[in-house]
Amino acid sequence: MPIKEIKQFIDWCLEGNATLKNRLEIFIEHKKKVADQIRLLEKHMKKIDYKIWYYKTSVAAGTEAIHSGQECKLPEITAEE
């Protein structure tokens, strides 16, 4: 949460119960932003997983040629990989 929003939240806390709804809303909005960031990071993680798979299979074969001319789909990735 940005410093500006934290400061606003603290100010609202000092104002008391009249600002309870505002404090709730700030967390609802913050949760939406965090959820968006998580979705973006998951998308990046899928791309990284694909690249790891691509290079592992290329290294095992000794060439990238195994991937040419075919549509490569990411296989299931286990936690150990």
Gaussian input, Z-matrix of N, CA and C with variables (Angstrom, degrees):
# hf/3-21g

backbone

0 1
 N
 C     1     B1
 C     2     B2     1     A1
 N     3     B3     2     A2     1     D1
 C     4     B4     3     A3     2     D2
 C     5     B5     4     A4     3     D3
 N     6     B6     5     A5     4     D4
 C     7     B7     6     A6     5     D5
 C     8     B8     7     A7     6     D6
 N     9     B9     8     A8     7     D7
 C    10    B10     9     A9     8     D8
 C    11    B11    10    A10     9     D9
 N    12    B12    11    A11    10    D10
 C    13    B13    12    A12    11    D11
 C    14    B14    13    A13    12    D12
 N    15    B15    14    A14    13    D13
 C    16    B16    15    A15    14    D14
 C    17    B17    16    A16    15    D15
 N    18    B18    17    A17    16    D16
 C    19    B19    18    A18    17    D17
 C    20    B20    19    A19    18    D18
 N    21    B21    20    A20    19    D19
 C    22    B22    21    A21    20    D20
 C    23    B23    22    A22    21    D21
 N    24    B24    23    A23    22    D22
 C    25    B25    24    A24    23    D23
 C    26    B26    25    A25    24    D24
 N    27    B27    26    A26    25    D25
 C    28    B28    27    A27    26    D26
 C    29    B29    28    A28    27    D27
 N    30    B30    29    A29    28    D28
 C    31    B31    30    A30    29    D29
 C    32    B32    31    A31    30    D30
 N    33    B33    32    A32    31    D31
 C    34    B34    33    A33    32    D32
 C    35    B35    34    A34    33    D33
 N    36    B36    35    A35    34    D34
 C    37    B37    36    A36    35    D35
 C    38    B38    37    A37    36    D36
 N    39    B39    38    A38    37    D37
 C    40    B40    39    A39    38    D38
 C    41    B41    40    A40    39    D39
 N    42    B42    41    A41    40    D40
 C    43    B43    42    A42    41    D41
 C    44    B44    43    A43    42    D42
 N    45    B45    44    A44    43    D43
 C    46    B46    45    A45    44    D44
 C    47    B47    46    A46    45    D45
 N    48    B48    47    A47    46    D46
 C    49    B49    48    A48    47    D47
 C    50    B50    49    A49    48    D48
 N    51    B51    50    A50    49    D49
 C    52    B52    51    A51    50    D50
 C    53    B53    52    A52    51    D51
 N    54    B54    53    A53    52    D52
 C    55    B55    54    A54    53    D53
 C    56    B56    55    A55    54    D54
 N    57    B57    56    A56    55    D55
 C    58    B58    57    A57    56    D56
 C    59    B59    58    A58    57    D57
 N    60    B60    59    A59    58    D58
 C    61    B61    60    A60    59    D59
 C    62    B62    61    A61    60    D60
 N    63    B63    62    A62    61    D61
 C    64    B64    63    A63    62    D62
 C    65    B65    64    A64    63    D63
 N    66    B66    65    A65    64    D64
 C    67    B67    66    A66    65    D65
 C    68    B68    67    A67    66    D66
 N    69    B69    68    A68    67    D67
 C    70    B70    69    A69    68    D68
 C    71    B71    70    A70    69    D69
 N    72    B72    71    A71    70    D70
 C    73    B73    72    A72    71    D71
 C    74    B74    73    A73    72    D72
 N    75    B75    74    A74    73    D73
 C    76    B76    75    A75    74    D74
 C    77    B77    76    A76    75    D75
 N    78    B78    77    A77    76    D76
 C    79    B79    78    A78    77    D77
 C    80    B80    79    A79    78    D78
 N    81    B81    80    A80    79    D79
 C    82    B82    81    A81    80    D80
 C    83    B83    82    A82    81    D81
 N    84    B84    83    A83    82    D82
 C    85    B85    84    A84    83    D83
 C    86    B86    85    A85    84    D84
 N    87    B87    86    A86    85    D85
 C    88    B88    87    A87    86    D86
 C    89    B89    88    A88    87    D87
 N    90    B90    89    A89    88    D88
 C    91    B91    90    A90    89    D89
 C    92    B92    91    A91    90    D90
 N    93    B93    92    A92    91    D91
 C    94    B94    93    A93    92    D92
 C    95    B95    94    A94    93    D93
 N    96    B96    95    A95    94    D94
 C    97    B97    96    A96    95    D95
 C    98    B98    97    A97    96    D96
 N    99    B99    98    A98    97    D97
 C   100   B100    99    A99    98    D98
 C   101   B101   100   A100    99    D99
 N   102   B102   101   A101   100   D100
 C   103   B103   102   A102   101   D101
 C   104   B104   103   A103   102   D102
 N   105   B105   104   A104   103   D103
 C   106   B106   105   A105   104   D104
 C   107   B107   106   A106   105   D105
 N   108   B108   107   A107   106   D106
 C   109   B109   108   A108   107   D107
 C   110   B110   109   A109   108   D108
 N   111   B111   110   A110   109   D109
 C   112   B112   111   A111   110   D110
 C   113   B113   112   A112   111   D111
 N   114   B114   113   A113   112   D112
 C   115   B115   114   A114   113   D113
 C   116   B116   115   A115   114   D114
 N   117   B117   116   A116   115   D115
 C   118   B118   117   A117   116   D116
 C   119   B119   118   A118   117   D117
 N   120   B120   119   A119   118   D118
 C   121   B121   120   A120   119   D119
 C   122   B122   121   A121   120   D120
 N   123   B123   122   A122   121   D121
 C   124   B124   123   A123   122   D122
 C   125   B125   124   A124   123   D123
 N   126   B126   125   A125   124   D124
 C   127   B127   126   A126   125   D125
 C   128   B128   127   A127   126   D126
 N   129   B129   128   A128   127   D127
 C   130   B130   129   A129   128   D128
 C   131   B131   130   A130   129   D129
 N   132   B132   131   A131   130   D130
 C   133   B133   132   A132   131   D131
 C   134   B134   133   A133   132   D132
 N   135   B135   134   A134   133   D133
 C   136   B136   135   A135   134   D134
 C   137   B137   136   A136   135   D135
 N   138   B138   137   A137   136   D136
 C   139   B139   138   A138   137   D137
 C   140   B140   139   A139   138   D138
 N   141   B141   140   A140   139   D139
 C   142   B142   141   A141   140   D140
 C   143   B143   142   A142   141   D141
 N   144   B144   143   A143   142   D142
 C   145   B145   144   A144   143   D143
 C   146   B146   145   A145   144   D144
 N   147   B147   146   A146   145   D145
 C   148   B148   147   A147   146   D146
 C   149   B149   148   A148   147   D147
 N   150   B150   149   A149   148   D148
 C   151   B151   150   A150   149   D149
 C   152   B152   151   A151   150   D150
 N   153   B153   152   A152   151   D151
 C   154   B154   153   A153   152   D152
 C   155   B155   154   A154   153   D153
 N   156   B156   155   A155   154   D154
 C   157   B157   156   A156   155   D155
 C   158   B158   157   A157   156   D156
 N   159   B159   158   A158   157   D157
 C   160   B160   159   A159   158   D158
 C   161   B161   160   A160   159   D159
 N   162   B162   161   A161   160   D160
 C   163   B163   162   A162   161   D161
 C   164   B164   163   A163   162   D162
 N   165   B165   164   A164   163   D163
 C   166   B166   165   A165   164   D164
 C   167   B167   166   A166   165   D165
 N   168   B168   167   A167   166   D166
 C   169   B169   168   A168   167   D167
 C   170   B170   169   A169   168   D168
 N   171   B171   170   A170   169   D169
 C   172   B172   171   A171   170   D170
 C   173   B173   172   A172   171   D171
 N   174   B174   173   A173   172   D172
 C   175   B175   174   A174   173   D173
 C   176   B176   175   A175   174   D174
 N   177   B177   176   A176   175   D175
 C   178   B178   177   A177   176   D176
 C   179   B179   178   A178   177   D177
 N   180   B180   179   A179   178   D178
 C   181   B181   180   A180   179   D179
 C   182   B182   181   A181   180   D180
 N   183   B183   182   A182   181   D181
 C   184   B184   183   A183   182   D182
 C   185   B185   184   A184   183   D183
 N   186   B186   185   A185   184   D184
 C   187   B187   186   A186   185   D185
 C   188   B188   187   A187   186   D186
 N   189   B189   188   A188   187   D187
 C   190   B190   189   A189   188   D188
 C   191   B191   190   A190   189   D189
 N   192   B192   191   A191   190   D190
 C   193   B193   192   A192   191   D191
 C   194   B194   193   A193   192   D192
 N   195   B195   194   A194   193   D193
 C   196   B196   195   A195   194   D194
 C   197   B197   196   A196   195   D195
 N   198   B198   197   A197   196   D196
 C   199   B199   198   A198   197   D197
 C   200   B200   199   A199   198   D198
 N   201   B201   200   A200   199   D199
 C   202   B202   201   A201   200   D200
 C   203   B203   202   A202   201   D201
 N   204   B204   203   A203   202   D202
 C   205   B205   204   A204   203   D203
 C   206   B206   205   A205   204   D204
 N   207   B207   206   A206   205   D205
 C   208   B208   207   A207   206   D206
 C   209   B209   208   A208   207   D207
 N   210   B210   209   A209   208   D208
 C   211   B211   210   A210   209   D209
 C   212   B212   211   A211   210   D210
 N   213   B213   212   A212   211   D211
 C   214   B214   213   A213   212   D212
 C   215   B215   214   A214   213   D213
 N   216   B216   215   A215   214   D214
 C   217   B217   216   A216   215   D215
 C   218   B218   217   A217   216   D216
 N   219   B219   218   A218   217   D217
 C   220   B220   219   A219   218   D218
 C   221   B221   220   A220   219   D219
 N   222   B222   221   A221   220   D220
 C   223   B223   222   A222   221   D221
 C   224   B224   223   A223   222   D222
 N   225   B225   224   A224   223   D223
 C   226   B226   225   A225   224   D224
 C   227   B227   226   A226   225   D225
 N   228   B228   227   A227   226   D226
 C   229   B229   228   A228   227   D227
 C   230   B230   229   A229   228   D228
 N   231   B231   230   A230   229   D229
 C   232   B232   231   A231   230   D230
 C   233   B233   232   A232   231   D231
 N   234   B234   233   A233   232   D232
 C   235   B235   234   A234   233   D233
 C   236   B236   235   A235   234   D234
 N   237   B237   236   A236   235   D235
 C   238   B238   237   A237   236   D236
 C   239   B239   238   A238   237   D237
 N   240   B240   239   A239   238   D238
 C   241   B241   240   A240   239   D239
 C   242   B242   241   A241   240   D240

   B1=1.4490
   B2=1.5291
   B3=1.3074
   B4=1.4653
   B5=1.5390
   B6=1.3208
   B7=1.4659
   B8=1.5299
   B9=1.3175
   B10=1.4635
   B11=1.5362
   B12=1.3390
   B13=1.4620
   B14=1.5300
   B15=1.3123
   B16=1.4734
   B17=1.5292
   B18=1.3274
   B19=1.4684
   B20=1.5304
   B21=1.3303
   B22=1.4700
   B23=1.5216
   B24=1.3281
   B25=1.4613
   B26=1.5327
   B27=1.3214
   B28=1.4693
   B29=1.5347
   B30=1.3293
   B31=1.4699
   B32=1.5282
   B33=1.3263
   B34=1.4624
   B35=1.5216
   B36=1.3323
   B37=1.4688
   B38=1.5282
   B39=1.3088
   B40=1.4576
   B41=1.5304
   B42=1.3320
   B43=1.4628
   B44=1.5290
   B45=1.3075
   B46=1.4651
   B47=1.5191
   B48=1.3269
   B49=1.4607
   B50=1.5258
   B51=1.2989
   B52=1.4699
   B53=1.5284
   B54=1.3267
   B55=1.4684
   B56=1.5297
   B57=1.3224
   B58=1.4705
   B59=1.5279
   B60=1.3189
   B61=1.4685
   B62=1.5306
   B63=1.3278
   B64=1.4768
   B65=1.5310
   B66=1.3359
   B67=1.4614
   B68=1.5266
   B69=1.3234
   B70=1.4625
   B71=1.5241
   B72=1.3161
   B73=1.4698
   B74=1.5305
   B75=1.3297
   B76=1.4633
   B77=1.5349
   B78=1.3415
   B79=1.4649
   B80=1.5236
   B81=1.3132
   B82=1.4676
   B83=1.5287
   B84=1.3160
   B85=1.4717
   B86=1.5237
   B87=1.3073
   B88=1.4661
   B89=1.5288
   B90=1.3137
   B91=1.4622
   B92=1.5209
   B93=1.3404
   B94=1.4672
   B95=1.5244
   B96=1.3204
   B97=1.4662
   B98=1.5229
   B99=1.3100
   B100=1.4640
   B101=1.5298
   B102=1.3339
   B103=1.4659
   B104=1.5289
   B105=1.3302
   B106=1.4715
   B107=1.5222
   B108=1.3275
   B109=1.4639
   B110=1.5234
   B111=1.3257
   B112=1.4634
   B113=1.5246
   B114=1.3408
   B115=1.4695
   B116=1.5246
   B117=1.3176
   B118=1.4561
   B119=1.5284
   B120=1.3157
   B121=1.4662
   B122=1.5264
   B123=1.3389
   B124=1.4669
   B125=1.5262
   B126=1.3178
   B127=1.4666
   B128=1.5275
   B129=1.3181
   B130=1.4638
   B131=1.5305
   B132=1.3338
   B133=1.4577
   B134=1.5265
   B135=1.3234
   B136=1.4632
   B137=1.5243
   B138=1.3230
   B139=1.4674
   B140=1.5286
   B141=1.3200
   B142=1.4658
   B143=1.5211
   B144=1.3391
   B145=1.4645
   B146=1.5259
   B147=1.3377
   B148=1.4626
   B149=1.5240
   B150=1.3168
   B151=1.4614
   B152=1.5269
   B153=1.3264
   B154=1.4683
   B155=1.5221
   B156=1.3453
   B157=1.4666
   B158=1.5271
   B159=1.3141
   B160=1.4605
   B161=1.5315
   B162=1.3291
   B163=1.4547
   B164=1.5200
   B165=1.3215
   B166=1.4653
   B167=1.5186
   B168=1.3393
   B169=1.4599
   B170=1.5254
   B171=1.3211
   B172=1.4653
   B173=1.5239
   B174=1.3260
   B175=1.4628
   B176=1.5259
   B177=1.3323
   B178=1.4706
   B179=1.5259
   B180=1.3389
   B181=1.4608
   B182=1.5223
   B183=1.3180
   B184=1.4589
   B185=1.5059
   B186=1.3315
   B187=1.4535
   B188=1.5262
   B189=1.3322
   B190=1.4628
   B191=1.5180
   B192=1.3153
   B193=1.4605
   B194=1.5242
   B195=1.3098
   B196=1.4658
   B197=1.5258
   B198=1.3157
   B199=1.4579
   B200=1.5233
   B201=1.3129
   B202=1.4635
   B203=1.5261
   B204=1.3186
   B205=1.4469
   B206=1.5099
   B207=1.2888
   B208=1.4633
   B209=1.5194
   B210=1.2933
   B211=1.4620
   B212=1.5159
   B213=1.3127
   B214=1.4567
   B215=1.5174
   B216=1.2966
   B217=1.4588
   B218=1.5122
   B219=1.3042
   B220=1.4580
   B221=1.5163
   B222=1.3283
   B223=1.4605
   B224=1.5248
   B225=1.3155
   B226=1.4648
   B227=1.5185
   B228=1.3137
   B229=1.4517
   B230=1.5257
   B231=1.3244
   B232=1.4597
   B233=1.5088
   B234=1.3152
   B235=1.4639
   B236=1.5185
   B237=1.3364
   B238=1.4698
   B239=1.5027
   B240=1.3284
   B241=1.4546
   B242=1.4973
   A1=107.97
   A2=117.43
   A3=120.22
   A4=112.02
   A5=115.56
   A6=122.08
   A7=111.33
   A8=116.90
   A9=121.39
   A10=110.40
   A11=116.68
   A12=120.26
   A13=111.32
   A14=116.76
   A15=120.03
   A16=109.58
   A17=115.49
   A18=119.54
   A19=110.48
   A20=116.16
   A21=120.02
   A22=109.94
   A23=116.75
   A24=121.28
   A25=110.93
   A26=116.38
   A27=120.72
   A28=110.41
   A29=116.04
   A30=119.57
   A31=110.52
   A32=116.33
   A33=119.91
   A34=111.74
   A35=116.70
   A36=120.05
   A37=110.12
   A38=115.84
   A39=120.49
   A40=112.01
   A41=116.28
   A42=120.24
   A43=112.22
   A44=117.15
   A45=120.21
   A46=115.27
   A47=113.37
   A48=121.62
   A49=115.22
   A50=117.41
   A51=120.32
   A52=111.86
   A53=116.98
   A54=120.61
   A55=113.01
   A56=117.41
   A57=120.33
   A58=112.20
   A59=117.55
   A60=121.40
   A61=110.57
   A62=116.51
   A63=120.77
   A64=110.39
   A65=116.08
   A66=120.45
   A67=111.09
   A68=116.05
   A69=119.65
   A70=110.27
   A71=116.52
   A72=121.80
   A73=112.29
   A74=116.58
   A75=118.47
   A76=110.27
   A77=116.51
   A78=119.44
   A79=112.14
   A80=117.09
   A81=119.89
   A82=109.94
   A83=116.84
   A84=120.87
   A85=111.35
   A86=116.06
   A87=119.66
   A88=110.14
   A89=117.46
   A90=121.27
   A91=110.62
   A92=117.83
   A93=121.23
   A94=110.91
   A95=116.71
   A96=120.64
   A97=111.30
   A98=116.50
   A99=120.55
   A100=110.32
   A101=117.61
   A102=121.45
   A103=110.67
   A104=117.03
   A105=120.98
   A106=110.89
   A107=116.50
   A108=120.35
   A109=111.02
   A110=117.02
   A111=121.02
   A112=110.02
   A113=117.42
   A114=120.25
   A115=110.86
   A116=117.08
   A117=120.69
   A118=111.03
   A119=117.03
   A120=120.60
   A121=111.34
   A122=117.52
   A123=120.38
   A124=110.75
   A125=116.55
   A126=121.27
   A127=109.96
   A128=116.84
   A129=120.92
   A130=110.57
   A131=116.53
   A132=120.51
   A133=110.75
   A134=117.89
   A135=120.92
   A136=110.96
   A137=116.72
   A138=120.13
   A139=110.42
   A140=116.95
   A141=121.00
   A142=109.95
   A143=117.63
   A144=121.22
   A145=110.64
   A146=116.96
   A147=120.61
   A148=111.00
   A149=116.43
   A150=119.81
   A151=111.35
   A152=117.26
   A153=120.29
   A154=109.56
   A155=116.71
   A156=120.02
   A157=110.38
   A158=117.24
   A159=121.94
   A160=111.17
   A161=116.34
   A162=119.16
   A163=112.95
   A164=119.25
   A165=120.55
   A166=110.47
   A167=116.23
   A168=118.68
   A169=111.25
   A170=116.86
   A171=120.18
   A172=110.99
   A173=117.08
   A174=121.43
   A175=109.84
   A176=117.06
   A177=120.64
   A178=111.41
   A179=116.73
   A180=121.14
   A181=112.14
   A182=116.89
   A183=121.06
   A184=113.65
   A185=117.23
   A186=121.09
   A187=110.89
   A188=115.02
   A189=120.26
   A190=111.11
   A191=116.60
   A192=121.21
   A193=112.53
   A194=117.32
   A195=119.41
   A196=111.85
   A197=116.67
   A198=120.90
   A199=113.05
   A200=118.58
   A201=119.59
   A202=111.01
   A203=113.82
   A204=120.60
   A205=115.01
   A206=117.44
   A207=119.48
   A208=110.13
   A209=115.23
   A210=120.12
   A211=106.97
   A212=116.28
   A213=120.71
   A214=109.90
   A215=115.53
   A216=120.43
   A217=108.42
   A218=114.79
   A219=120.81
   A220=110.15
   A221=116.78
   A222=119.06
   A223=110.36
   A224=116.23
   A225=119.94
   A226=109.31
   A227=117.02
   A228=122.85
   A229=108.31
   A230=115.71
   A231=119.11
   A232=109.26
   A233=116.19
   A234=121.63
   A235=111.82
   A236=117.35
   A237=119.66
   A238=112.79
   A239=117.06
   A240=120.32
   A241=109.14
   D1=131.59
   D2=179.74
   D3=-61.66
   D4=150.81
   D5=-179.31
   D6=-54.27
   D7=-40.54
   D8=-178.93
   D9=-59.00
   D10=-42.33
   D11=179.74
   D12=-71.61
   D13=-35.90
   D14=177.18
   D15=-63.23
   D16=-43.50
   D17=178.44
   D18=-61.56
   D19=-43.83
   D20=178.70
   D21=-60.19
   D22=-43.58
   D23=179.54
   D24=-60.15
   D25=-45.12
   D26=179.64
   D27=-62.74
   D28=-42.75
   D29=177.22
   D30=-58.85
   D31=-43.89
   D32=178.53
   D33=-63.30
   D34=-38.42
   D35=177.64
   D36=-60.27
   D37=-42.05
   D38=-179.63
   D39=-66.82
   D40=-27.25
   D41=179.21
   D42=-76.10
   D43=-19.12
   D44=176.07
   D45=95.66
   D46=-160.35
   D47=-172.11
   D48=-61.61
   D49=-21.10
   D50=179.84
   D51=-63.78
   D52=-17.81
   D53=-176.90
   D54=-108.35
   D55=13.36
   D56=-178.77
   D57=-56.56
   D58=-43.73
   D59=-179.83
   D60=-62.55
   D61=-42.31
   D62=178.80
   D63=-60.69
   D64=-41.90
   D65=-179.31
   D66=-66.59
   D67=-39.01
   D68=175.70
   D69=-61.30
   D70=-47.38
   D71=-178.09
   D72=-60.42
   D73=-38.55
   D74=-178.82
   D75=-63.39
   D76=-35.76
   D77=178.73
   D78=-75.97
   D79=-34.58
   D80=175.67
   D81=-62.04
   D82=-44.83
   D83=178.42
   D84=-66.03
   D85=-40.27
   D86=179.20
   D87=-63.59
   D88=-40.52
   D89=178.87
   D90=-61.40
   D91=-41.52
   D92=178.01
   D93=-60.46
   D94=-42.78
   D95=179.85
   D96=-64.99
   D97=-42.08
   D98=179.13
   D99=-65.54
   D100=-41.40
   D101=177.86
   D102=-60.44
   D103=-40.81
   D104=176.78
   D105=-62.36
   D106=-42.10
   D107=178.63
   D108=-63.76
   D109=-40.57
   D110=179.31
   D111=-63.01
   D112=-44.74
   D113=178.46
   D114=-59.19
   D115=-41.98
   D116=179.23
   D117=-65.15
   D118=-43.05
   D119=178.59
   D120=-65.03
   D121=-37.06
   D122=176.99
   D123=-64.43
   D124=-38.05
   D125=176.88
   D126=-63.14
   D127=-44.43
   D128=178.01
   D129=-63.63
   D130=-39.40
   D131=-179.61
   D132=-63.00
   D133=-39.46
   D134=177.68
   D135=-62.09
   D136=-40.71
   D137=178.26
   D138=-64.97
   D139=-41.70
   D140=178.59
   D141=-64.64
   D142=-43.38
   D143=177.93
   D144=-58.85
   D145=-42.45
   D146=177.78
   D147=-60.52
   D148=-46.07
   D149=-178.30
   D150=-64.92
   D151=-37.97
   D152=176.61
   D153=-63.24
   D154=-46.46
   D155=177.65
   D156=-59.62
   D157=-46.53
   D158=-179.10
   D159=-55.88
   D160=-49.31
   D161=-177.24
   D162=-74.99
   D163=-32.17
   D164=175.27
   D165=-62.67
   D166=-45.04
   D167=179.98
   D168=-69.74
   D169=-34.45
   D170=177.08
   D171=-66.77
   D172=-43.32
   D173=178.74
   D174=-63.02
   D175=-43.96
   D176=-179.75
   D177=-61.69
   D178=-36.78
   D179=179.82
   D180=-85.34
   D181=-16.06
   D182=-177.70
   D183=78.94
   D184=11.15
   D185=-178.93
   D186=-162.82
   D187=151.67
   D188=173.24
   D189=-83.33
   D190=-10.72
   D191=-176.63
   D192=-59.37
   D193=-22.17
   D194=179.30
   D195=-63.81
   D196=-17.42
   D197=-179.15
   D198=-98.92
   D199=-8.95
   D200=-176.36
   D201=-77.04
   D202=140.21
   D203=177.32
   D204=77.11
   D205=8.52
   D206=178.22
   D207=-133.08
   D208=153.38
   D209=175.81
   D210=-86.01
   D211=114.97
   D212=-177.21
   D213=-90.39
   D214=126.31
   D215=175.85
   D216=-113.82
   D217=139.94
   D218=-178.78
   D219=-66.98
   D220=123.76
   D221=175.82
   D222=-74.45
   D223=171.90
   D224=175.61
   D225=-60.62
   D226=131.90
   D227=-179.83
   D228=-104.05
   D229=131.77
   D230=177.65
   D231=-94.32
   D232=163.85
   D233=-177.52
   D234=-60.91
   D235=-31.21
   D236=-178.68
   D237=-68.78
   D238=-26.18
   D239=-177.78
   D240=-76.13

